[in-house]
Amino acid sequence: MSQVLVVGKSPINRVVVSKIVERSGLKPVSDSPDMAAKTLRSLIPGAIILDGGADNTDCDGLLSGIDALRRASGKSHPPVILLSNKTGTPESLGLSSVVDVVVAKPITTERLQPVIDRLIKR
């Protein structure tokens, strides 16, 4: 439960998000979208943070794998946070039901850390 999978095409964004995850006392595991599918086969993280990129689709290839992982767990675990260029809820942005929370960019500790803490504690 203490590991958080951080996925995004931008290495800089992955580093920034990983540092925020560490501030929550958790261990980030950072991957690009194409490598994260392999990681999910060997790791069941406490949460997943996806960087949607410019149009919220950078990590779409992972959604079916995350959905299968959640169905196998019998609940909405692991929780999924999408980092988005748009504000709104997963429903208002027309996102997959796999996404639990949307956090608008630019990503700051003040925006992201409370969301991580809340999802991990539930």
Secondary structure as UniProt FT lines:
FT   STRAND          3..7
FT   HELIX           11..23
FT   TURN            24..25
FT   STRAND          27..31
FT   HELIX           33..42
FT   STRAND          47..51
FT   HELIX           53..55
FT   TURN            58..59
FT   HELIX           60..62
FT   HELIX           63..73
FT   STRAND          80..84
FT   TURN            90..94
FT   TURN            97..98
FT   STRAND          101..104
FT   HELIX           109..121
//
